[in-house]
């Protein structure tokens, strides 16, 4: 055994010496204006980083829930927001992202051959689980997209209630489109049109950089516009937050109805106490609800039919249809040159009729997909009308559980909270009427 080991070592040394000698005997040729490529050993896949991210996500969710519901510290929530923005945003380049993970999950459900990474699945599921128990604490200070908007919010203007409720439907429409496009393998539109990922990676498409700058400018005067009016993952969190077991409370004790918290909330998420209705008003509300329930199926069917008209424009998001359109323009001389995709297809030697058939098949599928999307829009509108028709009684100022992102801004404005912290002696110091 010892002799074999020695023989192997001598052989290895001989091979190395021969390689070196060959390099000296046969010198590397020189070429003008040509750099000799050097072989590099590729780095191993740092898959352990996804588990580091998952662990930090769990820690951040626990801290955010504790700061929002137990210690009630706006300062700690803000510090945690900065830390999550630095790590999940700039250091990890905005990936992996709970918002974008929604698309991976949709594709995995529709395509059995797609392998969903465990880290991506946990990034999608964990914030949803925490929301069921503690409300939208993920939005409070863990999500980097929310954190960057929270930090730049210098002064927030009040959005009229009717406009806020109307724009609040857009995330649900965006959610339906993102799920449909991801499930069909068409595109990950959430990642493609993320307004802040270009800042996190310090590069990106010029149009998205401009869009991100505009979004941050708007976020300086309107509280979290992306979270409130675009984020599809926030739409899911809002639904689950309605049934949260524990949720952020403005007042640690009894509400004195000073309205200071309503003025301090930049997101319009604090609703005032309701005014008692007369019997006639209650009867009118029931009639409106019955009318909405009767018309809703017709509206859903009508919008589903209208959605089928959008088959052609929607199908152009799919790469096969987009490639066919590009080649058609090139064949007719309407395109400025060719693209890498069209050149690659021509190099395969496959006939254009095959690509044409695939593109036509996808256009036919998008007739059905457009119908489903139209029906989804009808369902969202119907549910919203039903929600507006049902009037819930409130006896004090409380956050709307679906819209409240648990940011803790209202803590600093509540006199009862300031008394608890020992910052003032009596609530009258803040709610006392000024002298005439």
Secondary structure, 3 states (H helix, E strand, C coil): CHHHHHHHHHHHHHHHHHHHHHHHHCCCCCCCCCCCCCCCCCCCCCCHHHHHHHHHHHHHHHHHHHHHHCCCCHHHHHHHHHHHHHHHHHHCCCCCCHHHHHHHHHHHHHCCCCCCCHHHHHHHHHHHHHHHHHCCHHHHHCCHHHHHHHHHCCCCCCCCHHHHHHHCCHHHHHHHHHHHHHHCCCCCHHHHCCCCHHHHHCCCCHHHHHHHHHHHHHHCCCCCHHHHHCCHHHHHHHHHHCCCCCCCCCCCCCCCCCCHHHHHCCCCCEECCCCCCCHHHHHHHHHHHHHHHHHHHHHHHHHHHHHHHHHHHHHCCCHHHHHHHHHHHHHCCCCCCCCHHHHHHHHHCCCHHHHHHHHHHHHHHHHHHHHHHHHHHHHHHHHHHHHHHCCCCCCCCEECCCCCCCCCHHHHHCHHHHHHHCCCCCCHHHHCCCCC
